[in-house]
Amino acid sequence: MKVEEVADYWQKNATAWTTMARGGYDVCRNHLNTPAFLGMLPDVSGLTGLDVGCGEGFNTRLVAERGAHMTGIDICRNFIAFAEETEAAHPQGITYQLAPAGALPFSDGHFDFAMATMSMMDMPDIPRSVSEVFRVLKPGGFFQFSICHPCFQTPMFNWVRDENEEPIALVCGDYFHDELEKVLEWTFTSAPQEMKNEFGNFVIPTYFKTLSGWMNMLIDSGFVLERFEEPCPDAETVEKHPSLKGTAKVALFLHIRCRKPL
Ligand SMILES: C[S@@+](CC[C@H](N)C(=O)[O-])C[C@H]1O[C@@H](n2cnc3c(N)ncnc32)[C@H](O)[C@@H]1O
């Protein structure tokens, strides 16, 4: 699929996504991924950072709050508009730009660090996007990103449930693909039914790579692997947010930090 087609899908998802996420229904992001991502993030105070596939800017704003001078890019015009609206209402000095990760409109070595939260696996040109991130980083700069875990969020994905419909295990399969494209349909499970009815499912092109495919791609781009995290909620968090039960059984997400050598 061309990047422009992927952008069209996100244009259609953006209003529903922003409304539901801002309503607190992106439970995986709010109560699992973002806390883990920020927990792993080095001190960014005073650094110049790029958020790749920033969406409506939720995580860009949180990293700006930590003192980074942030730029967010995304291919979805509607997301950039939502992000810019928020920046206008509550200025944090964030600049947003409509741009594809595979052709970043920045000079070589422009940023101290780059981040990408749950966006890299949605890009049709992942290796080129990673090379572009490498190019725009200063020597010594880091790239931290989160993705669907390649070993557990495989093309075949079915929960095994107990008699109470609780997830207890996962059936994975069809793993050995490099950049298999699938258009997935899903929504935020904890959103109220009226909202789900109103907006319908998100329709999202996604690209599957193996774990070794991800690691070797980073290494081949010139990055040095530095740190990993597989977020797992504690019992109290699962109790408060039962939709996270499955994420305590297997690692559904993988966070990676790598660095451009000096
Ligand atoms: C799952 S959303 C994540 C958004 C945001 N980072 C967050 O954590 O809420 C994936 C994002 O990646 C963006 N995206 C997909 N392909 C892209 C590309 N080639 N270049 C830039 N952004 C892209 C989509 O428009 C969407 O905003």
Ligand as a Chemical Component Dictionary entry (heavy atoms), coordinates in Angstrom:
data_LIG
# 
_chem_comp.id                   LIG 
_chem_comp.type                 NON-POLYMER 
_chem_comp.pdbx_formal_charge   0 
_chem_comp.three_letter_code    LIG 
# 
loop_
_chem_comp_atom.comp_id 
_chem_comp_atom.atom_id 
_chem_comp_atom.alt_atom_id 
_chem_comp_atom.type_symbol 
_chem_comp_atom.charge 
_chem_comp_atom.model_Cartn_x 
_chem_comp_atom.model_Cartn_y 
_chem_comp_atom.model_Cartn_z 
_chem_comp_atom.pdbx_ordinal 
LIG C1  C1  C 0  -1.750 3.931 16.519 1  
LIG S1  S1  S 1  -1.555 5.600 16.012 2  
LIG C2  C2  C 0  -0.510 6.201 17.315 3  
LIG C3  C3  C 0  -0.580 7.695 17.473 4  
LIG C4  C4  C 0  0.217  8.286 18.648 5  
LIG N1  N1  N 0  1.637  8.103 18.501 6  
LIG C5  C5  C 0  -0.242 7.731 19.976 7  
LIG O1  O1  O 0  0.545  7.106 20.689 8  
LIG O2  O2  O -1 -1.408 7.956 20.326 9  
LIG C6  C6  C 0  -0.434 5.427 14.624 10 
LIG C7  C7  C 0  -0.084 6.742 13.966 11 
LIG O3  O3  O 0  0.909  6.534 12.976 12 
LIG C8  C8  C 0  0.650  7.435 11.909 13 
LIG N2  N2  N 0  1.364  6.946 10.718 14 
LIG C9  C9  C 0  1.131  5.797 10.025 15 
LIG N3  N3  N 0  2.002  5.716 8.997  16 
LIG C10 C10 C 0  2.791  6.811 9.041  17 
LIG C11 C11 C 0  3.884  7.276 8.249  18 
LIG N4  N4  N 0  4.328  6.584 7.205  19 
LIG N5  N5  N 0  4.468  8.445 8.595  20 
LIG C12 C12 C 0  4.032  9.158 9.677  21 
LIG N6  N6  N 0  3.003  8.765 10.448 22 
LIG C13 C13 C 0  2.391  7.604 10.144 23 
LIG C14 C14 C 0  -0.869 7.408 11.791 24 
LIG O4  O4  O 0  -1.386 8.479 11.063 25 
LIG C15 C15 C 0  -1.247 7.440 13.270 26 
LIG O5  O5  O 0  -1.340 8.735 13.757 27 
# 
loop_
_chem_comp_bond.comp_id 
_chem_comp_bond.atom_id_1 
_chem_comp_bond.atom_id_2 
_chem_comp_bond.value_order 
_chem_comp_bond.pdbx_ordinal 
LIG C1  S1  SING 1  
LIG S1  C2  SING 2  
LIG S1  C6  SING 3  
LIG C2  C3  SING 4  
LIG C3  C4  SING 5  
LIG C4  N1  SING 6  
LIG C4  C5  SING 7  
LIG C5  O1  DOUB 8  
LIG C5  O2  SING 9  
LIG C6  C7  SING 10 
LIG C7  O3  SING 11 
LIG C7  C15 SING 12 
LIG O3  C8  SING 13 
LIG C8  N2  SING 14 
LIG C8  C14 SING 15 
LIG N2  C9  SING 16 
LIG N2  C13 SING 17 
LIG C9  N3  DOUB 18 
LIG N3  C10 SING 19 
LIG C10 C11 SING 20 
LIG C10 C13 DOUB 21 
LIG C11 N4  SING 22 
LIG C11 N5  DOUB 23 
LIG N5  C12 SING 24 
LIG C12 N6  DOUB 25 
LIG N6  C13 SING 26 
LIG C14 O4  SING 27 
LIG C14 C15 SING 28 
LIG C15 O5  SING 29 
# 
